[in-house]
Amino acid sequence: MAGHSKWANIKHKKAATDAKRGKVWTRLIKEITVGARMGGPDIATNPRLRLAVDKAADANMPKENVTRAIQRGSGGLEGVNYEEVRYEGYGIGGAAIIVDCMTDNRVRTVAEVRHAFNKHGGNMGNEGSVAFMFQHCGQFLFPPGVDEDKLMEAALEAGADDVITDDEGGMEVLCDPFAFAGVKEKLEAAGFKAEVAEIIMKPATETVIEGEDGIRMQKILDALENLDDVQEVYTNALIEE
């Protein structure tokens, strides 16, 4: 099936990520630490940790940083004890936003998240207020120009649940989050390395936001993503430039 183009939003997010590499490393260290604490230090048996380590490699994080984070998470080194917390809310035009955080101080984090919402015209909601609009899944994005038939065949053989082609010819492969590592490995073995590969909260439907409203919405998202305790921000807003 066809879907809306995602490439403008992806390019914006990647540019913002590249501009904040130090912050990206900090977030990855948190993810690696928590992943190792929850599932153990062996990436062969811990898909969450494996994904975080793969992201660290893509972000050019030194291996010694990764090793220390794994040791810290598995009890080999002392360190801060982070916990995961999710906040939900609304942006411009009622667009849904999910904010996933890792924090050692919930009081500080909720105050900062609420302030970021309120300052730019959004508002926080209650737990569960928007999460039902999203699907937890593995996502692989391939740019226009990839051989559609071959990728679809490889994806389905790898165990993917769905393959979606957007209006520009870009392709999106979706899978169960627990199958993510295996699907990623099989796709790459077949010669398909995704532009973006991650486990996400994918919106069931998207809300297109344009003009001044789009600028205001982007300010909310940027303010949330810039918070130290925030790991990921998901939204059903599709901001048109």
Contacts in CASP RR format, 6 or more apart in sequence:
PFRMAT RR
TARGET T0000
AUTHOR 0000-0000-0000
METHOD contacts of the structure
MODEL  1
MAGHSKWANIKHKKAATDAKRGKVWTRLIKEITVGARMGGPDIATNPRLR
LAVDKAADANMPKENVTRAIQRGSGGLEGVNYEEVRYEGYGIGGAAIIVD
CMTDNRVRTVAEVRHAFNKHGGNMGNEGSVAFMFQHCGQFLFPPGVDEDK
LMEAALEAGADDVITDDEGGMEVLCDPFAFAGVKEKLEAAGFKAEVAEII
MKPATETVIEGEDGIRMQKILDALENLDDVQEVYTNALIEE
1 164 0 8 1.000
1 165 0 8 1.000
2 164 0 8 1.000
2 165 0 8 1.000
2 166 0 8 1.000
2 167 0 8 1.000
3 164 0 8 1.000
3 165 0 8 1.000
3 166 0 8 1.000
3 167 0 8 1.000
4 166 0 8 1.000
4 167 0 8 1.000
4 206 0 8 1.000
4 208 0 8 1.000
4 238 0 8 1.000
5 166 0 8 1.000
5 167 0 8 1.000
5 168 0 8 1.000
5 170 0 8 1.000
6 141 0 8 1.000
6 166 0 8 1.000
6 170 0 8 1.000
6 172 0 8 1.000
7 143 0 8 1.000
7 144 0 8 1.000
7 168 0 8 1.000
7 170 0 8 1.000
8 240 0 8 1.000
8 241 0 8 1.000
9 238 0 8 1.000
9 239 0 8 1.000
10 141 0 8 1.000
10 195 0 8 1.000
10 196 0 8 1.000
16 222 0 8 1.000
16 225 0 8 1.000
17 24 0 8 1.000
21 59 0 8 1.000
21 60 0 8 1.000
23 228 0 8 1.000
24 59 0 8 1.000
25 56 0 8 1.000
25 59 0 8 1.000
25 61 0 8 1.000
25 65 0 8 1.000
26 228 0 8 1.000
27 102 0 8 1.000
27 231 0 8 1.000
28 52 0 8 1.000
28 55 0 8 1.000
28 56 0 8 1.000
28 59 0 8 1.000
28 61 0 8 1.000
28 69 0 8 1.000
29 61 0 8 1.000
29 65 0 8 1.000
29 69 0 8 1.000
30 82 0 8 1.000
30 102 0 8 1.000
30 231 0 8 1.000
31 52 0 8 1.000
31 55 0 8 1.000
31 102 0 8 1.000
31 231 0 8 1.000
32 49 0 8 1.000
32 52 0 8 1.000
32 53 0 8 1.000
32 56 0 8 1.000
32 66 0 8 1.000
32 69 0 8 1.000
32 70 0 8 1.000
32 73 0 8 1.000
33 69 0 8 1.000
33 70 0 8 1.000
33 72 0 8 1.000
33 73 0 8 1.000
33 82 0 8 1.000
34 73 0 8 1.000
34 82 0 8 1.000
34 84 0 8 1.000
34 102 0 8 1.000
35 46 0 8 1.000
35 48 0 8 1.000
35 49 0 8 1.000
35 52 0 8 1.000
35 73 0 8 1.000
36 46 0 8 1.000
36 49 0 8 1.000
36 69 0 8 1.000
36 70 0 8 1.000
36 71 0 8 1.000
36 72 0 8 1.000
36 73 0 8 1.000
36 74 0 8 1.000
37 73 0 8 1.000
37 74 0 8 1.000
37 75 0 8 1.000
38 48 0 8 1.000
39 45 0 8 1.000
39 46 0 8 1.000
39 48 0 8 1.000
39 49 0 8 1.000
40 46 0 8 1.000
40 49 0 8 1.000
40 74 0 8 1.000
41 49 0 8 1.000
41 70 0 8 1.000
41 71 0 8 1.000
41 73 0 8 1.000
41 74 0 8 1.000
42 49 0 8 1.000
43 49 0 8 1.000
43 50 0 8 1.000
43 53 0 8 1.000
44 50 0 8 1.000
47 178 0 8 1.000
47 180 0 8 1.000
47 181 0 8 1.000
49 70 0 8 1.000
50 181 0 8 1.000
51 180 0 8 1.000
51 181 0 8 1.000
51 198 0 8 1.000
51 199 0 8 1.000
53 66 0 8 1.000
53 70 0 8 1.000
54 184 0 8 1.000
54 197 0 8 1.000
55 198 0 8 1.000
56 65 0 8 1.000
56 66 0 8 1.000
68 77 0 8 1.000
71 77 0 8 1.000
72 78 0 8 1.000
72 79 0 8 1.000
80 104 0 8 1.000
81 104 0 8 1.000
82 102 0 8 1.000
82 103 0 8 1.000
82 104 0 8 1.000
83 102 0 8 1.000
83 103 0 8 1.000
83 104 0 8 1.000
83 106 0 8 1.000
84 100 0 8 1.000
84 101 0 8 1.000
84 102 0 8 1.000
85 100 0 8 1.000
85 101 0 8 1.000
85 102 0 8 1.000
85 103 0 8 1.000
85 106 0 8 1.000
85 109 0 8 1.000
85 110 0 8 1.000
86 98 0 8 1.000
86 99 0 8 1.000
86 100 0 8 1.000
86 101 0 8 1.000
86 127 0 8 1.000
86 131 0 8 1.000
87 98 0 8 1.000
87 99 0 8 1.000
87 101 0 8 1.000
87 110 0 8 1.000
87 113 0 8 1.000
87 124 0 8 1.000
87 125 0 8 1.000
88 96 0 8 1.000
88 97 0 8 1.000
88 98 0 8 1.000
88 99 0 8 1.000
88 124 0 8 1.000
88 125 0 8 1.000
88 126 0 8 1.000
88 127 0 8 1.000
88 128 0 8 1.000
88 129 0 8 1.000
88 130 0 8 1.000
88 131 0 8 1.000
89 96 0 8 1.000
89 97 0 8 1.000
89 98 0 8 1.000
89 99 0 8 1.000
89 117 0 8 1.000
89 122 0 8 1.000
89 123 0 8 1.000
89 124 0 8 1.000
89 125 0 8 1.000
89 129 0 8 1.000
89 130 0 8 1.000
90 96 0 8 1.000
90 97 0 8 1.000
90 122 0 8 1.000
90 123 0 8 1.000
90 125 0 8 1.000
90 129 0 8 1.000
90 130 0 8 1.000
91 97 0 8 1.000
91 117 0 8 1.000
91 121 0 8 1.000
91 122 0 8 1.000
91 123 0 8 1.000
91 217 0 8 1.000
91 220 0 8 1.000
91 235 0 8 1.000
91 237 0 8 1.000
92 121 0 8 1.000
92 122 0 8 1.000
92 209 0 8 1.000
92 213 0 8 1.000
92 214 0 8 1.000
92 216 0 8 1.000
92 217 0 8 1.000
92 220 0 8 1.000
92 237 0 8 1.000
93 207 0 8 1.000
93 209 0 8 1.000
93 213 0 8 1.000
94 207 0 8 1.000
95 207 0 8 1.000
95 209 0 8 1.000
95 217 0 8 1.000
95 235 0 8 1.000
95 236 0 8 1.000
95 237 0 8 1.000
96 130 0 8 1.000
96 133 0 8 1.000
96 134 0 8 1.000
96 203 0 8 1.000
96 207 0 8 1.000
96 235 0 8 1.000
96 236 0 8 1.000
96 237 0 8 1.000
97 117 0 8 1.000
97 130 0 8 1.000
97 220 0 8 1.000
97 221 0 8 1.000
97 224 0 8 1.000
97 233 0 8 1.000
97 234 0 8 1.000
97 235 0 8 1.000
97 237 0 8 1.000
98 130 0 8 1.000
98 131 0 8 1.000
98 134 0 8 1.000
98 201 0 8 1.000
98 232 0 8 1.000
98 233 0 8 1.000
98 234 0 8 1.000
98 235 0 8 1.000
99 113 0 8 1.000
99 224 0 8 1.000
99 230 0 8 1.000
99 232 0 8 1.000
99 233 0 8 1.000
100 201 0 8 1.000
100 230 0 8 1.000
100 231 0 8 1.000
100 232 0 8 1.000
100 233 0 8 1.000
100 234 0 8 1.000
101 109 0 8 1.000
101 113 0 8 1.000
101 227 0 8 1.000
101 229 0 8 1.000
101 230 0 8 1.000
101 231 0 8 1.000
102 229 0 8 1.000
102 231 0 8 1.000
103 109 0 8 1.000
103 229 0 8 1.000
108 229 0 8 1.000
109 227 0 8 1.000
109 229 0 8 1.000
112 227 0 8 1.000
112 229 0 8 1.000
113 124 0 8 1.000
113 224 0 8 1.000
113 227 0 8 1.000
113 229 0 8 1.000
113 230 0 8 1.000
114 124 0 8 1.000
116 220 0 8 1.000
116 223 0 8 1.000
116 224 0 8 1.000
116 227 0 8 1.000
117 123 0 8 1.000
117 124 0 8 1.000
117 220 0 8 1.000
117 224 0 8 1.000
118 124 0 8 1.000
119 223 0 8 1.000
120 216 0 8 1.000
120 219 0 8 1.000
120 220 0 8 1.000
120 223 0 8 1.000
121 216 0 8 1.000
121 220 0 8 1.000
122 220 0 8 1.000
131 201 0 8 1.000
133 203 0 8 1.000
133 204 0 8 1.000
133 205 0 8 1.000
133 236 0 8 1.000
134 201 0 8 1.000
134 202 0 8 1.000
134 203 0 8 1.000
134 204 0 8 1.000
134 234 0 8 1.000
134 236 0 8 1.000
135 201 0 8 1.000
135 202 0 8 1.000
135 203 0 8 1.000
135 204 0 8 1.000
136 177 0 8 1.000
136 199 0 8 1.000
136 200 0 8 1.000
136 201 0 8 1.000
136 202 0 8 1.000
137 161 0 8 1.000
137 174 0 8 1.000
137 175 0 8 1.000
137 176 0 8 1.000
137 177 0 8 1.000
137 199 0 8 1.000
137 200 0 8 1.000
137 202 0 8 1.000
138 174 0 8 1.000
138 175 0 8 1.000
138 176 0 8 1.000
138 177 0 8 1.000
138 179 0 8 1.000
138 180 0 8 1.000
138 183 0 8 1.000
138 198 0 8 1.000
138 199 0 8 1.000
138 200 0 8 1.000
139 172 0 8 1.000
139 173 0 8 1.000
139 174 0 8 1.000
139 196 0 8 1.000
139 197 0 8 1.000
139 198 0 8 1.000
139 199 0 8 1.000
139 200 0 8 1.000
139 202 0 8 1.000
140 155 0 8 1.000
140 160 0 8 1.000
140 172 0 8 1.000
140 173 0 8 1.000
140 174 0 8 1.000
140 175 0 8 1.000
140 183 0 8 1.000
140 184 0 8 1.000
140 187 0 8 1.000
140 192 0 8 1.000
140 194 0 8 1.000
140 196 0 8 1.000
140 197 0 8 1.000
141 170 0 8 1.000
141 171 0 8 1.000
141 172 0 8 1.000
141 173 0 8 1.000
141 194 0 8 1.000
141 195 0 8 1.000
141 196 0 8 1.000
141 197 0 8 1.000
142 151 0 8 1.000
142 170 0 8 1.000
142 171 0 8 1.000
142 172 0 8 1.000
142 173 0 8 1.000
142 192 0 8 1.000
142 194 0 8 1.000
142 195 0 8 1.000
143 170 0 8 1.000
143 195 0 8 1.000
144 168 0 8 1.000
144 169 0 8 1.000
144 170 0 8 1.000
145 169 0 8 1.000
145 170 0 8 1.000
146 170 0 8 1.000
146 171 0 8 1.000
146 192 0 8 1.000
148 165 0 8 1.000
148 169 0 8 1.000
148 171 0 8 1.000
150 190 0 8 1.000
151 163 0 8 1.000
151 171 0 8 1.000
151 173 0 8 1.000
151 192 0 8 1.000
152 163 0 8 1.000
152 171 0 8 1.000
154 186 0 8 1.000
154 187 0 8 1.000
154 190 0 8 1.000
154 191 0 8 1.000
154 192 0 8 1.000
155 163 0 8 1.000
155 173 0 8 1.000
155 183 0 8 1.000
155 187 0 8 1.000
155 192 0 8 1.000
156 163 0 8 1.000
157 186 0 8 1.000
157 190 0 8 1.000
158 175 0 8 1.000
158 182 0 8 1.000
158 183 0 8 1.000
158 186 0 8 1.000
158 187 0 8 1.000
158 190 0 8 1.000
159 175 0 8 1.000
159 179 0 8 1.000
159 183 0 8 1.000
159 186 0 8 1.000
160 173 0 8 1.000
160 174 0 8 1.000
160 175 0 8 1.000
160 183 0 8 1.000
161 174 0 8 1.000
161 175 0 8 1.000
161 176 0 8 1.000
162 173 0 8 1.000
162 174 0 8 1.000
163 171 0 8 1.000
163 172 0 8 1.000
163 173 0 8 1.000
163 174 0 8 1.000
164 171 0 8 1.000
164 172 0 8 1.000
164 173 0 8 1.000
164 174 0 8 1.000
165 171 0 8 1.000
165 172 0 8 1.000
166 172 0 8 1.000
173 183 0 8 1.000
173 187 0 8 1.000
173 194 0 8 1.000
174 202 0 8 1.000
175 183 0 8 1.000
177 199 0 8 1.000
180 199 0 8 1.000
184 194 0 8 1.000
184 197 0 8 1.000
187 193 0 8 1.000
187 194 0 8 1.000
200 232 0 8 1.000
200 234 0 8 1.000
201 232 0 8 1.000
201 234 0 8 1.000
202 234 0 8 1.000
203 234 0 8 1.000
203 235 0 8 1.000
203 236 0 8 1.000
204 236 0 8 1.000
205 236 0 8 1.000
206 236 0 8 1.000
206 237 0 8 1.000
206 238 0 8 1.000
207 236 0 8 1.000
207 237 0 8 1.000
207 238 0 8 1.000
208 238 0 8 1.000
208 240 0 8 1.000
209 217 0 8 1.000
209 237 0 8 1.000
209 238 0 8 1.000
209 239 0 8 1.000
209 240 0 8 1.000
210 239 0 8 1.000
210 240 0 8 1.000
211 240 0 8 1.000
214 237 0 8 1.000
214 239 0 8 1.000
214 240 0 8 1.000
217 235 0 8 1.000
217 237 0 8 1.000
217 239 0 8 1.000
218 239 0 8 1.000
221 233 0 8 1.000
221 235 0 8 1.000
221 237 0 8 1.000
224 230 0 8 1.000
224 233 0 8 1.000
225 233 0 8 1.000
END
